[in-house]
Amino acid sequence: MTTFNKIMMALAVSVLSMSAQAQVTVSDAWVRATVAQQKATGAFMQIKSAKDARLLEVRSPVAGIAEVHKMEMVDNVMKMRAVDGMDLPAGKVVELKPGAYHVMLMDLKGQLKDGDVVPITLVVEGKDKKREIIEIKATAKPLNQAAQH
C-alpha cells in the first residue's frame, strides 16, 4: 500500500469514527422573527439522541444570553423559567415548542427578519460525561407563520 493510500485510509476511518460518534440529531429548527427594538425571541426544534443524554447549554452569536426555558401552568398561571438543562431520553424525539420547553434568545443584537438564518450551538452531555457540540441553523419565521408550524 502506498503512502497516499495509507493517508486516504486513515482519513476515511477518522471521518467514519466522527460520524459514528454523532449521537444527537436536530430537525425542524426555527426562531420567531422579531420586530424592531424587540430584545428576546424563542427558538424551537426537535432533538433526538441515540443514547440517554442531557442538553446542558445553548448559545448563539445573535443574542447576549441564550437559555433553555420551560413554560408550565402553576396555580392557573402560565409561568416561564430558565432550567439548568433538559433530559434527552434515548431514541425519543424531544420537541422544543411554543408553550413548553424552548430556547430563549435574549439581549438580541439586532432584529431577526423573516428568512434570516440564525446559528445556534447546543452542548449535549452523555452519561459517559462526553460532550457533543451541535451547530444548527434555524430559519426565522414571522409570528403568524410560526404559529402554524
C-alpha positions in Angstrom: 0.0 0.0 0.0 1.4 3.4 -1.0 1.8 6.3 1.5 -1.0 8.1 -0.3 -3.4 5.1 0.1 -2.5 4.8 3.8 -3.3 8.5 4.3 -6.6 8.2 2.5 -7.5 5.1 4.5 -6.6 6.9 7.8 -8.8 9.9 6.7 -11.7 7.6 5.8 -11.5 5.8 9.2 -11.4 9.1 11.1 -14.4 10.5 9.2 -16.3 7.3 9.8 -15.5 7.4 13.5 -16.5 11.0 13.8 -19.9 10.3 12.2 -20.3 7.2 14.4 -19.9 9.5 17.5 -22.7 11.8 16.4 -25.4 10.7 18.9 -27.7 13.7 18.6 -29.7 15.0 15.7 -31.7 18.2 15.4 -34.6 18.8 12.9 -37.1 21.5 12.1 -35.2 24.3 13.8 -36.8 27.7 13.6 -36.9 31.0 15.5 -39.7 33.5 15.8 -38.9 36.6 13.8 -38.9 39.9 15.8 -39.9 43.5 15.3 -37.5 46.4 15.5 -36.3 47.0 19.1 -37.5 43.6 20.3 -34.9 42.1 22.6 -36.0 38.5 23.0 -37.4 35.6 21.0 -37.8 31.9 21.1 -36.1 29.1 19.1 -37.8 25.8 18.6 -36.7 22.4 17.2 -36.9 18.6 17.6 -33.9 16.8 19.2 -33.3 13.1 19.1 -30.4 11.4 20.9 -29.4 7.8 20.2 -28.3 7.4 23.9 -29.5 9.0 27.1 -28.1 12.5 27.2 -28.7 15.9 28.6 -28.9 19.3 26.9 -26.6 21.4 29.1 -26.1 24.7 27.3 -27.2 26.8 24.3 -25.6 29.8 22.7 -26.0 32.0 19.7 -24.0 34.9 18.3 -27.2 36.8 17.7 -28.0 37.0 21.4 -26.2 38.1 24.6 -28.0 35.4 26.5 -29.3 32.0 25.4 -31.0 29.7 27.8 -33.3 26.6 27.9 -36.7 27.7 29.3 -39.7 25.8 30.4 -43.3 27.1 30.4 -45.8 25.4 32.7 -49.1 26.1 34.4 -48.7 26.8 38.1 -51.8 27.7 40.1 -53.7 28.5 37.0 -51.0 30.9 35.8 -48.6 30.2 32.9 -45.1 30.7 34.1 -41.8 30.6 32.2 -38.4 29.9 33.9 -34.9 29.0 32.9 -33.8 25.5 33.6 -30.3 24.1 34.1 -30.7 21.6 31.3 -33.1 19.1 29.7 -33.0 15.3 29.5 -32.8 13.7 26.1 -34.1 10.1 26.6 -32.5 7.5 24.2 -34.4 7.1 20.9 -37.1 9.6 21.8 -37.8 12.9 20.0 -37.9 15.8 22.4 -39.8 18.8 20.9 -38.9 22.3 21.9 -42.0 24.3 21.0 -44.0 27.3 22.0 -45.7 26.9 25.4 -43.3 24.2 26.6 -39.5 23.7 26.6 -37.8 26.1 24.2 -34.6 28.1 23.7 -34.9 31.7 24.8 -32.6 34.2 22.9 -32.3 37.4 24.9 -30.4 40.6 24.6 -30.7 40.3 20.8 -28.1 42.2 18.9 -30.5 43.1 16.1 -33.8 42.4 14.6 -34.4 38.9 13.3 -36.3 39.2 10.0 -38.3 36.6 8.1 -35.9 34.3 6.3 -32.8 35.2 8.4 -30.7 32.2 9.3 -29.8 32.1 13.0 -26.8 30.0 14.1 -27.4 28.2 17.4 -24.9 25.9 19.3 -26.2 23.1 21.5 -23.9 21.4 24.1 -25.1 17.9 25.0 -23.5 15.6 27.5 -23.9 11.8 27.6 -24.0 9.6 30.7 -20.3 8.9 30.0 -19.7 12.7 30.6 -18.5 13.1 27.0 -19.8 16.3 25.4 -21.0 16.8 21.9 -21.3 20.3 20.3 -24.1 20.6 17.7 -24.1 23.5 15.4 -27.5 24.2 13.8 -29.1 26.8 11.6 -32.6 28.0 12.4 -34.7 30.0 10.0 -36.6 33.0 11.3 -40.3 32.9 10.6 -42.9 35.6 11.1 -45.2 35.2 14.1 -48.3 34.2 12.1 -46.4 31.6 10.1 -44.6 30.3 13.1 -47.9 29.7 15.0 -48.9 27.4 12.1 -45.7 25.4 12.3 
